[in-house]
Amino acid sequence: MTVRANKPAFNVREKLKSLDSVTYDKMPAGSIIQVKQSSFNSYATFNNSSFSAISGFTVDISPRFPSSKILITLNLLLEIRSASIVAIELTRGGSPIFTNEGGLRVNESANGGYITYSYLDSPGSISNLTYGVQTRSTNGDYVFNNYIGSGPSNSFLTVMEVVE
């Protein structure tokens, strides 16, 4: 004897649409519940062999839950003006949390473009967090937000709180 049971499908998205409001603590894991962004649109030239912060290029976020993750996305417009490697660090509270020593490598002068990184941080805090960017070069000058034509160009640092 075969027994068959029919159960109606449950669509989370449709269920959420039918509610007047959903509190943050009811959001399913993986939901983005907060987004903050900083734009850096200054033309700036650097020549430093130690990591140095890009002044003014930070973004603050106060997570709602200590278990939340913070998804960080960096879109940095960078030009290297000599044979060099520019290394990039993401920071939280001024301390490094992710370092890419490979950064952008150039074997001749005046090359560049957008550098994009994503990193998932686990701060374990509901205090205000400040995320930023530090860079350094192995040899020579590098420039942020160089432009062609009427410019200027922009770089962006975006942070998103992800429910765990």
C-alpha positions as CSV (number, residue, x, y, z in Angstrom):
1,M,0.0,0.0,0.0
2,T,1.4,3.4,-1.0
3,V,0.5,6.5,1.1
4,R,1.0,9.9,-0.5
5,A,0.8,13.2,1.4
6,N,0.5,16.5,-0.3
7,K,2.0,19.5,1.4
8,P,1.6,22.9,0.0
9,A,4.9,24.6,-1.0
10,F,6.2,27.3,1.3
11,N,7.8,30.3,-0.4
12,V,9.8,32.4,2.1
13,R,9.8,35.4,-0.2
14,E,6.0,35.3,-0.6
15,K,5.5,34.9,3.1
16,L,7.7,37.9,3.9
17,K,5.8,40.0,1.3
18,S,2.5,39.2,3.0
19,L,3.7,40.6,6.4
20,D,3.4,44.3,7.2
21,S,6.9,44.3,8.6
22,V,9.6,41.9,9.4
23,T,11.9,42.6,12.4
24,Y,15.6,42.2,11.9
25,D,15.8,39.2,14.3
26,K,13.3,37.3,12.1
27,M,15.4,37.7,8.9
28,P,16.8,34.4,7.5
29,A,20.5,33.8,7.6
30,G,22.3,35.4,4.7
31,S,20.0,38.5,4.6
32,I,21.6,41.9,4.1
33,I,20.1,44.1,6.8
34,Q,22.3,47.2,6.6
35,V,24.4,48.8,3.9
36,K,26.9,51.7,4.3
37,Q,29.2,53.2,1.6
38,S,32.0,55.7,1.4
39,S,33.1,57.4,-1.8
40,F,36.6,58.7,-2.3
41,N,36.8,61.1,-5.2
42,S,40.0,63.0,-4.5
43,Y,43.0,62.8,-6.9
44,A,45.9,61.7,-4.6
45,T,49.5,60.7,-5.3
46,F,51.4,58.4,-2.9
47,N,54.9,57.1,-2.7
48,N,55.3,55.0,0.5
49,S,56.9,51.7,1.3
50,S,55.0,51.1,4.6
51,F,51.3,50.7,4.8
52,S,49.6,54.1,5.0
53,A,45.9,54.8,5.4
54,I,44.0,56.6,2.7
55,S,42.8,59.6,4.7
56,G,39.1,60.2,4.6
57,F,38.3,56.8,3.0
58,T,36.5,55.1,5.8
59,V,33.0,53.8,6.5
60,D,31.3,53.3,9.8
61,I,28.7,50.6,10.7
62,S,27.1,49.5,13.9
63,P,26.0,45.8,13.6
64,R,22.6,45.0,15.1
65,F,23.8,41.5,16.2
66,P,27.1,40.3,17.6
67,S,26.8,37.2,15.3
68,S,26.5,39.2,12.1
69,K,29.1,39.1,9.4
70,I,30.3,42.3,7.6
71,L,30.7,41.9,3.9
72,I,33.3,44.5,2.7
73,T,33.7,45.4,-1.0
74,L,36.4,47.7,-2.2
75,N,36.4,49.3,-5.6
76,L,39.7,51.3,-5.9
77,L,40.8,53.2,-9.0
78,L,44.5,53.0,-9.0
79,E,47.3,53.9,-11.4
80,I,50.9,52.8,-10.9
81,R,53.5,55.1,-12.4
82,S,56.6,52.9,-12.3
83,A,57.6,49.2,-12.3
84,S,56.1,48.3,-8.9
85,I,53.6,46.4,-6.8
86,V,50.9,48.2,-4.8
87,A,49.8,46.1,-1.8
88,I,46.3,46.8,-0.3
89,E,45.0,46.2,3.3
90,L,41.5,46.4,4.6
91,T,41.4,47.7,8.2
92,R,38.9,47.6,11.1
93,G,39.6,50.3,13.7
94,G,42.9,51.0,12.1
95,S,44.2,47.4,12.4
96,P,44.6,45.1,9.4
97,I,42.0,42.4,8.9
98,F,43.0,41.4,5.3
99,T,46.2,42.1,3.4
100,N,46.8,41.4,-0.3
101,E,50.5,41.7,-0.9
102,G,50.0,40.9,-4.6
103,G,47.8,44.0,-5.0
104,L,48.4,45.4,-8.4
105,R,51.6,44.6,-10.3
106,V,53.0,46.7,-13.1
107,N,56.2,46.1,-15.1
108,E,56.2,49.5,-16.8
109,S,54.9,52.9,-16.2
110,A,51.4,54.4,-16.1
111,N,49.2,51.3,-15.9
112,G,46.1,50.8,-13.7
113,G,42.4,50.4,-13.4
114,Y,39.9,49.3,-10.8
115,I,41.0,46.9,-8.1
116,T,38.0,45.1,-6.6
117,Y,38.1,43.0,-3.3
118,S,35.5,41.4,-1.2
119,Y,36.1,40.2,2.3
120,L,33.7,38.7,4.9
121,D,34.6,39.9,8.4
122,S,33.4,38.4,11.7
123,P,33.8,41.3,14.2
124,G,31.6,39.7,16.9
125,S,30.5,43.2,18.1
126,I,27.5,45.5,18.1
127,S,29.8,48.5,18.7
128,N,30.5,51.1,16.0
129,L,33.1,49.7,13.6
130,T,35.2,51.8,11.3
131,Y,36.5,50.1,8.1
132,G,39.3,51.7,6.0
133,V,42.0,51.0,3.4
134,Q,45.8,51.2,3.6
135,T,48.2,50.9,0.7
136,R,52.0,50.7,0.1
137,S,54.3,50.4,-2.9
138,T,57.4,48.4,-3.6
139,N,58.8,51.2,-5.8
140,G,57.7,54.6,-6.8
141,D,54.6,56.7,-7.2
142,Y,51.0,55.5,-7.5
143,V,47.8,57.6,-7.9
144,F,44.2,57.2,-6.8
145,N,41.3,58.4,-9.0
146,N,43.3,59.5,-12.0
147,Y,41.0,60.4,-14.8
148,I,40.9,60.8,-18.6
149,G,39.1,63.7,-20.0
150,S,36.7,65.7,-17.8
151,G,37.0,63.4,-14.7
152,P,37.3,63.1,-11.8
153,S,36.8,59.4,-11.0
154,N,35.7,57.7,-7.8
155,S,36.6,54.8,-5.6
156,F,34.1,53.1,-3.2
157,L,34.2,51.2,0.1
158,T,31.0,49.4,0.9
159,V,30.1,47.4,4.0
160,M,27.0,45.3,4.4
161,E,25.7,43.6,7.6
162,V,24.8,40.0,6.9
163,V,22.6,38.0,9.3
164,E,24.3,34.8,10.4
